Amino acid sequence: MLGKSKCRKPKMVKKSQPLIKEAYQFSVAPMLDCTDRHFRVLMRQISKKALLYTEMIVAKALLHNNRKRLLDFDEIEHPIAIQIGGDDPKILSEAVQIAEDWGYDEVNLNLGCPSPKVQSGNFGACLMAYPDVVAKCIDAMKKNTSLPITVKHRTGIDDLDSEESLLAFIDKLSAAGADRFSIHARKALLNGFNPKENRSIPPLEYEKVAKIKQSRPKLKIELNGGLQNQDECINALKTFDGVMVGRAIYSNPLIWQHIDEIFFGETEKKITASIILKGLIPYAEKHLNRNGRLWDICRHSLHLVQGVKGARIWRKELSLKAQNKNADLSVLEEAAEHLESAGL
Ligand SMILES: Cc1cc2nc3c(=O)[nH]c(=O)nc-3n(C[C@H](O)[C@H](O)[C@H](O)COP(=O)(O)O)c2cc1C
């Protein structure tokens, strides 16, 4: 038996006073294996307004591999930014054109991923050591699209971690035409830590990012890294042009149920775990019809219910049933009804 949710509503702001106007000002960070199209559709049951990012897609793969599998998304996912990785201006410029033709709203270049695999391809965070190369990439991308070209990077890498080098990096990319900077506010140690450690061990450096914003008030600077809840985002928006949240949303999407009213001034609407699951049913039907598996969607839904009595059993049951390769819509419907009857 599932118990009642203890989820509290955070402090509200008046509906008539949106804190922000543009989608990018509140975004859900790109996360490999997490922010796929199914999770993004789940997020859209919570926020119609926030900017959503794809997982990182290697630019070269877009030129050669199955584009439909890599690029397809549902109309409801707008506004949506594609994140790509690469270091070759020609390939990147072709990739942005493909992304524009596919209907994406923005293109983001990954300059923050420290994984050895990404480094061996010479893209991601290691490119922070090569501002001239990145500037050429941005320039080529800008010339081939009318979409905003944005970048996501760290505060530094290895010994290249001074405020001066960060500012010089940003200035170079800005001169090349980068439209926005999402800064994961910690440096990455490329040979010291694995990607997971690089997301938690180097300390957060909000002050350093704030100084960048103070030095370059005209640039659009978004803060990313460690933001845990809506109040922290409200606070960060006093300094920065936008906030980008990753793990805290993926691991507990429902605590972000008031994004649209708090940040975008939308009318309050009721969002519960069962409403979200029910909202996913038409999408799940389409996915099953194109030979997708129910688990692709349900695996992201498990985090919707936590901190209440019976949550573990509900998650276990949904996992067991949805992982069956023949699982049909009734599994999702039953899971939603179960929650609804518990008032969740
Ligand atoms: C599982 C996972 C996968 C990630 N994949 C990407 C990625 O593909 N591209 C990227 O730029 N950052 C990626 N990141 C980093 C996040 O976008 C974000 O910068 C980082 O988690 C810090 O933000 P947070 O503290 O709000 O989670 C990933 C993070 C996680 C946890």
The ligand as a MOL file (V3000), in Angstrom:
LIG
                    3D

  0  0  0     0  0            999 V3000
M  V30 BEGIN CTAB
M  V30 COUNTS 31 33 0 0 0
M  V30 BEGIN ATOM
M  V30 1 C 24.7920 10.6740 -15.9070 0
M  V30 2 C 25.3290 12.0010 -16.3880 0
M  V30 3 C 25.5880 12.1760 -17.7270 0
M  V30 4 C 26.0610 13.4110 -18.1970 0
M  V30 5 N 26.2250 13.5920 -19.5410 0
M  V30 6 C 26.5540 14.8250 -20.0090 0
M  V30 7 C 26.5770 15.1050 -21.3930 0
M  V30 8 O 26.2540 14.2590 -22.2440 0
M  V30 9 N 26.9610 16.3500 -21.7870 0
M  V30 10 C 27.2990 17.3320 -20.8800 0
M  V30 11 O 27.6330 18.4510 -21.2720 0
M  V30 12 N 27.2640 17.0990 -19.5680 0
M  V30 13 C 26.8820 15.8850 -19.1180 0
M  V30 14 N 26.7740 15.6770 -17.7780 0
M  V30 15 C 27.0600 16.7900 -16.8420 0
M  V30 16 C 25.7740 17.5730 -16.5460 0
M  V30 17 O 25.2500 18.1700 -17.7100 0
M  V30 18 C 26.0330 18.6680 -15.5030 0
M  V30 19 O 26.9750 19.5700 -16.0340 0
M  V30 20 C 26.5790 18.1130 -14.1920 0
M  V30 21 O 25.8520 16.9830 -13.7750 0
M  V30 22 C 26.5270 19.1980 -13.1010 0
M  V30 23 O 25.2050 19.6540 -12.9240 0
M  V30 24 P 24.2690 19.0970 -11.7170 0
M  V30 25 O 25.0710 19.2450 -10.4430 0
M  V30 26 O 23.0530 19.9610 -11.7440 0
M  V30 27 O 23.9960 17.6580 -12.0080 0
M  V30 28 C 26.3060 14.4590 -17.2870 0
M  V30 29 C 26.0290 14.2730 -15.9320 0
M  V30 30 C 25.5370 13.0520 -15.4820 0
M  V30 31 C 25.2200 12.8940 -14.0180 0
M  V30 END ATOM
M  V30 BEGIN BOND
M  V30 1 1 1 2
M  V30 2 1 2 3
M  V30 3 2 2 30
M  V30 4 2 3 4
M  V30 5 1 4 5
M  V30 6 1 4 28
M  V30 7 2 5 6
M  V30 8 1 6 7
M  V30 9 1 6 13
M  V30 10 2 7 8
M  V30 11 1 7 9
M  V30 12 1 9 10
M  V30 13 2 10 11
M  V30 14 1 10 12
M  V30 15 2 12 13
M  V30 16 1 13 14
M  V30 17 1 14 15
M  V30 18 1 14 28
M  V30 19 1 15 16
M  V30 20 1 16 17
M  V30 21 1 16 18
M  V30 22 1 18 19
M  V30 23 1 18 20
M  V30 24 1 20 21
M  V30 25 1 20 22
M  V30 26 1 22 23
M  V30 27 1 23 24
M  V30 28 2 24 25
M  V30 29 1 24 26
M  V30 30 1 24 27
M  V30 31 2 28 29
M  V30 32 1 29 30
M  V30 33 1 30 31
M  V30 END BOND
M  V30 END CTAB
M  END
